[in-house]
Amino acid sequence: MPFTRVSLLAGKPPAYLAAISDSLDRALVECFNVPEADRFMVFHQHQPGEMIYDRTYRGGPRSDDFVVFHVTSGKQRSAATKERFFQGLVERLAKAPGIRPEDVMIFIANSEFEDWSFASGVSAAAPVPADH
């Protein structure tokens, strides 16, 4: 169950954010081995001057449409799976909402399953009751 923080400049309409969410979800399911109905993300919209980034470091040129995806995952993925996800996400974002690949930065951080609690203060590593 990845949790993704999406950071971008403020001012995009709700449909733009929904297209990012849908593109991210499809890339996670189809390329990162995430089950359906496992969508957890939060958008951080920043005012001008609150996102500081090099316009050309290892890519670019980056525009004001620059978007950062910080994916926290409770399960390790292979290098090939990560590469497939990176490519799949930028391809989907180029189609909807129309973000240039040069404007997409993605990084993945891993944690252990016991580092998560999905609800009620119960560790994700705890046994799941039979009725769930």
N, C-alpha and C positions, 0 to 999 in steps of 0.2 A: 504494500500500500504506500505508494509515494505521496508525499505532500509537496506541492510546488508553490513557491512564491514567485509572482510575476511582477517585475518592476518596469515602469515606463513613465514617460512624461504625462501629466494630467491633461485632460481635455478631449480624450477620445470618446465617441458616443457609446452607449451601451451595446449596440449591435457589433461594434468593433471588438469590444471586450468579449462578447459572447462568441465571436468567430475565433478569437485566440483560444478561449476555453475549449471549444469544440475541436479545434485543430490539435491542441495539446492532448486532450482526452484520446482522440483517435490514434495519435502517435504512440501514446503510452500503451494502449490496448494492442495495437497492431505490431509495434516494434520493440516494446520494452517488457512484454509478457505480464501486463497488468490486467486483472479480470475486469469484465464489464461492471458497471455500477460501482466503480471504485474511484470516484472523482472527488479529489480534495485539493483545492487551490485557493489562493488569496491574491488579490491584485493590490499592489502598492503604487499609487499614482503620485508622482512627485512634481513639485513646482519647478519652473526654470531655475537652474543653479543648484538644485538638490541632487542631480545625477551628474557625477563627474566621471568622465570616461575619455580615454584616448581615442581619437577618431580613426586612427590607422594601426594601432598595435595588433599584430598577427591577424590582419584582415582589414575590412573596411573598403572604402571610406564609410564610416558610420554617420548616419544622419540624426535628426531629432526624433526619428521614429525608432530609435534603438530600444530594444526590449531585452531584459535579462530574465532567464528562467533558472531558478535555484531549486533543483529537485532533491529532496531528502528521501532516501529510500531505506527501507528496513531489510533489504535483501541485496546481496552483491549480484551484479550482472557481468557477463563476459565483456571483453573489449569489443568483440564483434557486435554484441547486442547494443552496447552503448553507441557505437558508430552508426548502426542501423537506426537507432532512435534519433540521433543528431540529424542525420540526413532526412529521415521521415518527417521530423518536426519542421525543419526549414522548408521542405517541399510543400507541406500542408499550409503553413503560414503564408507562403508566397501566393497560394491560391485563394485563401481566405484567412485574414482580411486584406491580403496584399502587401505583406511585409517583405522587404528585400532580404535575402539571406545574409547579406553583409551587416544587417541591423539586428541580428539574432545572436545572443550570447547564451550558452547553456552550460551549467555545471551541475554535477551530481555529487552529493555527499551521502555517505552511508552511515547507518547506525544499526544497532542491534534491535531485535524485535522487543526485547524487554525494556527498551528505552521509550516505548510508545504506550499510551493509554488512549483508547478510542472513545471511551465514555465511562462515567461513574467512578473514576479513579481506579479502575481495574487494569492491571498490566496486560498488555497484548499477549504476553507469554503465558498467562494463566489459562488453564483449560477452559474451553468454551462449553457452556451448559448444553445439554442435548436438545433443548427447545429453541436454540438459535441457529 
